[in-house]
Amino acid sequence: MFNELLAARSLMGISETFYIPSVLAFISEYHFCDTHLRAVGVHQTGVYMGQILGGFAGYVADSPDHGWR
């Protein structure tokens, strides 16, 4: 189980290595001075909210009182 989780997390880290710079470059090309910072902020907020909600969902799935079992 640990090896599968380690492999999945490693693949996710590698995919984020390519994703983050390319999406920030895309946002910079699409948005100009007026909306650039807001667009980057909204994107980064979504990334961090996904991490927070994913961690909470993992806790709920593992909890015997709230789990998926």
Biopython code that builds the backbone (N, CA, C, O; Angstrom):
import numpy as np
from Bio.PDB.StructureBuilder import StructureBuilder

atoms = [
    (1, "MET", "N", (0.822, -1.191, 0.000)),
    (1, "MET", "CA", (0.000, 0.000, 0.000)),
    (1, "MET", "C", (0.865, 1.254, 0.000)),
    (1, "MET", "O", (0.580, 2.210, -0.721)),
    (2, "PHE", "N", (1.921, 1.249, 0.808)),
    (2, "PHE", "CA", (2.775, 2.429, 0.881)),
    (2, "PHE", "C", (3.457, 2.699, -0.453)),
    (2, "PHE", "O", (3.559, 3.852, -0.871)),
    (3, "ASN", "N", (3.923, 1.659, -1.123)),
    (3, "ASN", "CA", (4.613, 1.848, -2.402)),
    (3, "ASN", "C", (3.693, 2.427, -3.467)),
    (3, "ASN", "O", (4.122, 3.250, -4.276)),
    (4, "GLU", "N", (2.432, 2.005, -3.473)),
    (4, "GLU", "CA", (1.474, 2.551, -4.426)),
    (4, "GLU", "C", (1.194, 4.022, -4.147)),
    (4, "GLU", "O", (1.110, 4.827, -5.074)),
    (5, "LEU", "N", (1.050, 4.371, -2.875)),
    (5, "LEU", "CA", (0.827, 5.779, -2.526)),
    (5, "LEU", "C", (2.043, 6.633, -2.865)),
    (5, "LEU", "O", (1.903, 7.758, -3.346)),
    (6, "LEU", "N", (3.225, 6.102, -2.617)),
    (6, "LEU", "CA", (4.448, 6.820, -2.943)),
    (6, "LEU", "C", (4.566, 7.032, -4.454)),
    (6, "LEU", "O", (4.944, 8.115, -4.901)),
    (7, "ALA", "N", (4.251, 6.021, -5.225)),
    (7, "ALA", "CA", (4.312, 6.155, -6.680)),
    (7, "ALA", "C", (3.285, 7.155, -7.191)),
    (7, "ALA", "O", (3.591, 7.966, -8.065)),
    (8, "ALA", "N", (2.066, 7.106, -6.652)),
    (8, "ALA", "CA", (1.024, 8.044, -7.085)),
    (8, "ALA", "C", (1.403, 9.476, -6.744)),
    (8, "ALA", "O", (1.215, 10.381, -7.557)),
    (9, "ARG", "N", (1.935, 9.684, -5.549)),
    (9, "ARG", "CA", (2.333, 11.031, -5.150)),
    (9, "ARG", "C", (3.522, 11.522, -5.962)),
    (9, "ARG", "O", (3.608, 12.709, -6.276)),
    (10, "SER", "N", (4.424, 10.637, -6.301)),
    (10, "SER", "CA", (5.569, 11.012, -7.132)),
    (10, "SER", "C", (5.118, 11.424, -8.530)),
    (10, "SER", "O", (5.594, 12.422, -9.071)),
    (11, "LEU", "N", (4.201, 10.657, -9.113)),
    (11, "LEU", "CA", (3.674, 11.021, -10.429)),
    (11, "LEU", "C", (2.915, 12.335, -10.389)),
    (11, "LEU", "O", (2.981, 13.121, -11.334)),
    (12, "MET", "N", (2.200, 12.577, -9.308)),
    (12, "MET", "CA", (1.489, 13.845, -9.176)),
    (12, "MET", "C", (2.470, 15.013, -9.081)),
    (12, "MET", "O", (2.246, 16.065, -9.679)),
    (13, "GLY", "N", (3.548, 14.828, -8.334)),
    (13, "GLY", "CA", (4.563, 15.870, -8.226)),
    (13, "GLY", "C", (5.224, 16.166, -9.555)),
    (13, "GLY", "O", (5.484, 17.324, -9.879)),
    (14, "ILE", "N", (5.498, 15.122, -10.329)),
    (14, "ILE", "CA", (6.104, 15.311, -11.648)),
    (14, "ILE", "C", (5.136, 16.037, -12.579)),
    (14, "ILE", "O", (5.546, 16.920, -13.332)),
    (15, "SER", "N", (3.862, 15.674, -12.532)),
    (15, "SER", "CA", (2.887, 16.345, -13.393)),
    (15, "SER", "C", (2.723, 17.808, -12.992)),
    (15, "SER", "O", (2.563, 18.664, -13.862)),
    (16, "GLU", "N", (2.758, 18.114, -11.697)),
    (16, "GLU", "CA", (2.668, 19.505, -11.265)),
    (16, "GLU", "C", (3.900, 20.300, -11.672)),
    (16, "GLU", "O", (3.812, 21.510, -11.882)),
    (17, "THR", "N", (5.050, 19.635, -11.785)),
    (17, "THR", "CA", (6.265, 20.307, -12.228)),
    (17, "THR", "C", (6.089, 20.883, -13.631)),
    (17, "THR", "O", (6.602, 21.961, -13.929)),
    (18, "PHE", "N", (5.373, 20.176, -14.484)),
    (18, "PHE", "CA", (5.124, 20.669, -15.833)),
    (18, "PHE", "C", (3.890, 21.567, -15.900)),
    (18, "PHE", "O", (3.821, 22.459, -16.746)),
    (19, "TYR", "N", (2.920, 21.340, -15.023)),
    (19, "TYR", "CA", (1.654, 22.061, -15.092)),
    (19, "TYR", "C", (1.786, 23.511, -14.629)),
    (19, "TYR", "O", (1.363, 24.420, -15.343)),
    (20, "ILE", "N", (2.361, 23.744, -13.457)),
    (20, "ILE", "CA", (2.366, 25.073, -12.853)),
    (20, "ILE", "C", (3.047, 26.114, -13.743)),
    (20, "ILE", "O", (2.437, 27.151, -14.002)),
    (21, "PRO", "N", (4.274, 25.901, -14.227)),
    (21, "PRO", "CA", (4.877, 26.940, -15.074)),
    (21, "PRO", "C", (4.114, 27.188, -16.376)),
    (21, "PRO", "O", (4.004, 28.327, -16.830)),
    (22, "SER", "N", (3.588, 26.116, -16.972)),
    (22, "SER", "CA", (2.884, 26.305, -18.240)),
    (22, "SER", "C", (1.568, 27.043, -18.053)),
    (22, "SER", "O", (1.217, 27.886, -18.879)),
    (23, "VAL", "N", (0.833, 26.748, -16.989)),
    (23, "VAL", "CA", (-0.441, 27.442, -16.794)),
    (23, "VAL", "C", (-0.214, 28.897, -16.395)),
    (23, "VAL", "O", (-0.991, 29.767, -16.789)),
    (24, "LEU", "N", (0.827, 29.176, -15.628)),
    (24, "LEU", "CA", (1.114, 30.571, -15.291)),
    (24, "LEU", "C", (1.549, 31.351, -16.532)),
    (24, "LEU", "O", (1.218, 32.530, -16.662)),
    (25, "ALA", "N", (2.284, 30.714, -17.441)),
    (25, "ALA", "CA", (2.640, 31.372, -18.699)),
    (25, "ALA", "C", (1.403, 31.608, -19.554)),
    (25, "ALA", "O", (1.273, 32.656, -20.187)),
    (26, "PHE", "N", (0.498, 30.641, -19.574)),
    (26, "PHE", "CA", (-0.743, 30.804, -20.337)),
    (26, "PHE", "C", (-1.581, 31.939, -19.771)),
    (26, "PHE", "O", (-2.125, 32.744, -20.527)),
    (27, "ILE", "N", (-1.691, 32.011, -18.453)),
    (27, "ILE", "CA", (-2.447, 33.096, -17.825)),
    (27, "ILE", "C", (-1.802, 34.440, -18.162)),
    (27, "ILE", "O", (-2.505, 35.414, -18.432)),
    (28, "SER", "N", (-0.469, 34.498, -18.147)),
    (28, "SER", "CA", (0.228, 35.743, -18.466)),
    (28, "SER", "C", (0.000, 36.170, -19.911)),
    (28, "SER", "O", (-0.076, 37.366, -20.193)),
    (29, "GLU", "N", (-0.109, 35.217, -20.825)),
    (29, "GLU", "CA", (-0.370, 35.556, -22.223)),
    (29, "GLU", "C", (-1.817, 35.997, -22.437)),
    (29, "GLU", "O", (-2.082, 36.887, -23.246)),
    (30, "TYR", "N", (-2.730, 35.393, -21.733)),
    (30, "TYR", "CA", (-4.150, 35.668, -21.963)),
    (30, "TYR", "C", (-4.609, 36.934, -21.244)),
    (30, "TYR", "O", (-5.387, 37.710, -21.801)),
    (31, "HIS", "N", (-4.144, 37.150, -20.032)),
    (31, "HIS", "CA", (-4.557, 38.311, -19.241)),
    (31, "HIS", "C", (-3.473, 39.381, -19.289)),
    (31, "HIS", "O", (-2.278, 39.084, -19.289)),
    (32, "PHE", "N", (-3.916, 40.613, -19.329)),
    (32, "PHE", "CA", (-2.978, 41.724, -19.374)),
    (32, "PHE", "C", (-2.925, 42.401, -18.012)),
    (32, "PHE", "O", (-3.413, 41.844, -17.029)),
    (33, "CYS", "N", (-2.353, 43.566, -17.941)),
    (33, "CYS", "CA", (-2.064, 44.247, -16.675)),
    (33, "CYS", "C", (-3.266, 44.359, -15.748)),
    (33, "CYS", "O", (-3.124, 44.204, -14.535)),
    (34, "ASP", "N", (-4.434, 44.624, -16.291)),
    (34, "ASP", "CA", (-5.601, 44.867, -15.436)),
    (34, "ASP", "C", (-6.079, 43.610, -14.716)),
    (34, "ASP", "O", (-6.505, 43.689, -13.564)),
    (35, "THR", "N", (-6.015, 42.468, -15.366)),
    (35, "THR", "CA", (-6.592, 41.249, -14.778)),
    (35, "THR", "C", (-5.568, 40.163, -14.495)),
    (35, "THR", "O", (-5.926, 39.094, -14.000)),
    (36, "HIS", "N", (-4.319, 40.413, -14.794)),
    (36, "HIS", "CA", (-3.290, 39.379, -14.647)),
    (36, "HIS", "C", (-3.167, 38.886, -13.205)),
    (36, "HIS", "O", (-3.216, 37.682, -12.954)),
    (37, "LEU", "N", (-3.009, 39.798, -12.274)),
    (37, "LEU", "CA", (-2.811, 39.384, -10.881)),
    (37, "LEU", "C", (-4.048, 38.701, -10.307)),
    (37, "LEU", "O", (-3.931, 37.755, -9.528)),
    (38, "ARG", "N", (-5.213, 39.169, -10.685)),
    (38, "ARG", "CA", (-6.444, 38.530, -10.204)),
    (38, "ARG", "C", (-6.572, 37.115, -10.760)),
    (38, "ARG", "O", (-6.980, 36.203, -10.041)),
    (39, "ALA", "N", (-6.230, 36.928, -12.020)),
    (39, "ALA", "CA", (-6.320, 35.601, -12.632)),
    (39, "ALA", "C", (-5.348, 34.627, -11.977)),
    (39, "ALA", "O", (-5.704, 33.480, -11.707)),
    (40, "VAL", "N", (-4.123, 35.078, -11.721)),
    (40, "VAL", "CA", (-3.150, 34.208, -11.049)),
    (40, "VAL", "C", (-3.629, 33.903, -9.634)),
    (40, "VAL", "O", (-3.506, 32.770, -9.168)),
    (41, "GLY", "N", (-4.171, 34.899, -8.951)),
    (41, "GLY", "CA", (-4.674, 34.690, -7.588)),
    (41, "GLY", "C", (-5.825, 33.706, -7.536)),
    (41, "GLY", "O", (-5.881, 32.853, -6.650)),
    (42, "VAL", "N", (-6.740, 33.820, -8.479)),
    (42, "VAL", "CA", (-7.874, 32.884, -8.523)),
    (42, "VAL", "C", (-7.379, 31.468, -8.805)),
    (42, "VAL", "O", (-7.850, 30.508, -8.194)),
    (43, "HIS", "N", (-6.440, 31.341, -9.720)),
    (43, "HIS", "CA", (-5.906, 30.012, -10.031)),
    (43, "HIS", "C", (-5.201, 29.411, -8.825)),
    (43, "HIS", "O", (-5.449, 28.255, -8.481)),
    (44, "GLN", "N", (-4.329, 30.171, -8.179)),
    (44, "GLN", "CA", (-3.590, 29.660, -7.028)),
    (44, "GLN", "C", (-4.528, 29.348, -5.862)),
    (44, "GLN", "O", (-4.307, 28.384, -5.130)),
    (45, "THR", "N", (-5.568, 30.155, -5.687)),
    (45, "THR", "CA", (-6.558, 29.863, -4.651)),
    (45, "THR", "C", (-7.237, 28.530, -4.921)),
    (45, "THR", "O", (-7.468, 27.749, -3.998)),
    (46, "GLY", "N", (-7.556, 28.269, -6.181)),
    (46, "GLY", "CA", (-8.149, 26.979, -6.540)),
    (46, "GLY", "C", (-7.210, 25.816, -6.273)),
    (46, "GLY", "O", (-7.641, 24.755, -5.821)),
    (47, "VAL", "N", (-5.920, 26.014, -6.553)),
    (47, "VAL", "CA", (-4.944, 24.953, -6.297)),
    (47, "VAL", "C", (-4.877, 24.659, -4.801)),
    (47, "VAL", "O", (-4.910, 23.496, -4.397)),
    (48, "TYR", "N", (-4.784, 25.688, -3.987)),
    (48, "TYR", "CA", (-4.666, 25.485, -2.538)),
    (48, "TYR", "C", (-5.965, 24.971, -1.922)),
    (48, "TYR", "O", (-5.926, 24.159, -0.998)),
    (49, "MET", "N", (-7.109, 25.428, -2.415)),
    (49, "MET", "CA", (-8.379, 24.906, -1.905)),
    (49, "MET", "C", (-8.528, 23.427, -2.256)),
    (49, "MET", "O", (-9.076, 22.657, -1.468)),
    (50, "GLY", "N", (-8.051, 23.029, -3.421)),
    (50, "GLY", "CA", (-8.076, 21.614, -3.784)),
    (50, "GLY", "C", (-7.215, 20.781, -2.862)),
    (50, "GLY", "O", (-7.589, 19.663, -2.507)),
    (51, "GLN", "N", (-6.066, 21.306, -2.469)),
    (51, "GLN", "CA", (-5.209, 20.580, -1.539)),
    (51, "GLN", "C", (-5.870, 20.473, -0.168)),
    (51, "GLN", "O", (-5.825, 19.420, 0.468)),
    (52, "ILE", "N", (-6.476, 21.553, 0.278)),
    (52, "ILE", "CA", (-7.149, 21.545, 1.590)),
    (52, "ILE", "C", (-8.334, 20.576, 1.578)),
    (52, "ILE", "O", (-8.476, 19.749, 2.478)),
    (53, "LEU", "N", (-9.172, 20.683, 0.562)),
    (53, "LEU", "CA", (-10.344, 19.802, 0.494)),
    (53, "LEU", "C", (-9.942, 18.346, 0.281)),
    (53, "LEU", "O", (-10.602, 17.441, 0.792)),
    (54, "GLY", "N", (-8.873, 18.114, -0.465)),
    (54, "GLY", "CA", (-8.388, 16.749, -0.644)),
    (54, "GLY", "C", (-7.887, 16.147, 0.655)),
    (54, "GLY", "O", (-8.139, 14.976, 0.941)),
    (55, "GLY", "N", (-7.175, 16.945, 1.444)),
    (55, "GLY", "CA", (-6.717, 16.460, 2.747)),
    (55, "GLY", "C", (-7.870, 16.175, 3.685)),
    (55, "GLY", "O", (-7.862, 15.175, 4.402)),
    (56, "PHE", "N", (-8.868, 17.058, 3.681)),
    (56, "PHE", "CA", (-10.044, 16.839, 4.520)),
    (56, "PHE", "C", (-10.830, 15.615, 4.055)),
    (56, "PHE", "O", (-11.326, 14.844, 4.876)),
    (57, "ALA", "N", (-10.941, 15.438, 2.743)),
    (57, "ALA", "CA", (-11.651, 14.266, 2.226)),
    (57, "ALA", "C", (-10.912, 12.980, 2.593)),
    (57, "ALA", "O", (-11.547, 11.960, 2.864)),
    (58, "GLY", "N", (-9.585, 13.016, 2.605)),
    (58, "GLY", "CA", (-8.820, 11.845, 3.031)),
    (58, "GLY", "C", (-9.051, 11.528, 4.493)),
    (58, "GLY", "O", (-9.150, 10.363, 4.876)),
    (59, "TYR", "N", (-9.138, 12.576, 5.317)),
    (59, "TYR", "CA", (-9.436, 12.371, 6.737)),
    (59, "TYR", "C", (-10.821, 11.756, 6.905)),
    (59, "TYR", "O", (-10.990, 10.805, 7.668)),
    (60, "VAL", "N", (-11.800, 12.286, 6.206)),
    (60, "VAL", "CA", (-13.172, 11.772, 6.330)),
    (60, "VAL", "C", (-13.247, 10.334, 5.834)),
    (60, "VAL", "O", (-13.927, 9.505, 6.440)),
    (61, "ALA", "N", (-12.556, 10.031, 4.740)),
    (61, "ALA", "CA", (-12.590, 8.660, 4.219)),
    (61, "ALA", "C", (-11.926, 7.679, 5.168)),
    (61, "ALA", "O", (-12.314, 6.512, 5.221)),
    (62, "ASP", "N", (-10.929, 8.135, 5.920)),
    (62, "ASP", "CA", (-10.220, 7.253, 6.839)),
    (62, "ASP", "C", (-10.902, 7.156, 8.199)),
    (62, "ASP", "O", (-10.668, 6.202, 8.941)),
    (63, "SER", "N", (-11.737, 8.126, 8.530)),
    (63, "SER", "CA", (-12.406, 8.149, 9.828)),
    (63, "SER", "C", (-13.454, 7.042, 9.915)),
    (63, "SER", "O", (-14.280, 6.902, 9.013)),
    (64, "PRO", "N", (-13.429, 6.255, 10.992)),
    (64, "PRO", "CA", (-14.427, 5.180, 11.105)),
    (64, "PRO", "C", (-15.862, 5.703, 11.247)),
    (64, "PRO", "O", (-16.813, 5.035, 10.842)),
    (65, "ASP", "N", (-16.009, 6.899, 11.824)),
    (65, "ASP", "CA", (-17.357, 7.450, 12.008)),
    (65, "ASP", "C", (-17.937, 8.044, 10.734)),
    (65, "ASP", "O", (-19.154, 8.053, 10.550)),
    (66, "HIS", "N", (-17.072, 8.540, 9.850)),
    (66, "HIS", "CA", (-17.547, 9.232, 8.651)),
    (66, "HIS", "C", (-17.120, 8.566, 7.360)),
    (66, "HIS", "O", (-17.458, 9.048, 6.279)),
    (67, "GLY", "N", (-16.404, 7.499, 7.442)),
    (67, "GLY", "CA", (-15.745, 6.900, 6.272)),
    (67, "GLY", "C", (-16.687, 6.334, 5.229)),
    (67, "GLY", "O", (-17.904, 6.307, 5.408)),
    (68, "TRP", "N", (-16.109, 5.895, 4.168)),
    (68, "TRP", "CA", (-16.870, 5.369, 3.046)),
    (68, "TRP", "C", (-17.248, 3.914, 3.251)),
    (68, "TRP", "O", (-17.994, 3.351, 2.450)),
    (69, "ARG", "N", (-16.752, 3.304, 4.297)),
    (69, "ARG", "CA", (-17.013, 1.875, 4.507)),
    (69, "ARG", "C", (-18.439, 1.653, 4.856)),
    (69, "ARG", "O", (-18.853, 0.513, 5.070)),
]
sb = StructureBuilder()
sb.init_structure("model")
sb.init_model(0)
sb.init_chain("A")
sb.init_seg("    ")
for serial, (resi, resn, name, xyz) in enumerate(atoms, 1):
    if name == "N":
        sb.init_residue(resn, " ", resi, " ")
    sb.init_atom(name, np.array(xyz, "f"), 0.0, 1.0, " ", f" {name:<3s}", serial, name[0])
structure = sb.get_structure()
